Amino acid sequence: MNPKDINLEALLEITEDNLNIVEYFSSDIISCNLNGECKLKPALNDALNSFKLKLSEYTLADII
């Protein structure tokens, strides 16, 4: 496969089991003491989405 055809965001999704930045992003584990009132989770989720969006602009050919 040609590196210019391999999108970095797609590669990330394929190679990572999950993209949970913190433990409580997993639906299996709810250990946040601020459950329901936590403002950190949405902020981290926005950051993760921005990270993935930026990666989607690049291919493997761009970084090798």
HELIX and SHEET records of a PDB file:
HELIX    1   1 PRO A    3  ASP A    5  5                                   3    
HELIX    2   2 LEU A    8  THR A   15  1                                   8    
HELIX    3   3 GLU A   23  PHE A   25  5                                   3    
HELIX    4   4 LEU A   40  LEU A   55  1                                  16    
HELIX    5   5 LEU A   60  ILE A   63  1                                   4    
END                                                                             
